[in-house]
């Protein structure tokens, strides 16, 4: 049985965790050690999209599906790069 108190880093074999947040529907994290390994441009794009979604909310954007899709795409790229860098691929 899995515990809902902690969420593990998405990088395989990383033992770092963060508190589970009930407010988020699907929660994945990249720990600070692996987050710093991601290119600055991807981190800044992620920060920008998070600011837009936090400040405006998905309902006040002209096309919320496009913004949410963009956020998912940026997160997937960050996640992929964190895993590759941890494995020593890139």
Steps between C-alpha positions, in 0.01 A plus 500: 500500500645834399512789739341828399723703728806526275565520124822365351720674245428388142864402446540124549695396810489853644400473862390862548136572580265793552173533694187380321253779419131408477425814296694375197331233289814329374818583678850430378811670627857543392723546804727802524814304418356376170313824426830690490624254238234610252587766242422854608272562201269211597495609863415858401226384262353289779515794742327724245213259437455443873484878555240536227286220641539623857437867431222468243369151553416267214147643467610858423731407214363526146565132421550307826549165326794641307662639815449177694637298208802731488552454874486121464744509208749716691471277808559189288813656348632596846425153634666329202812713530527444876481124455749500212749715686472284812569192288796670332348492150543871426 
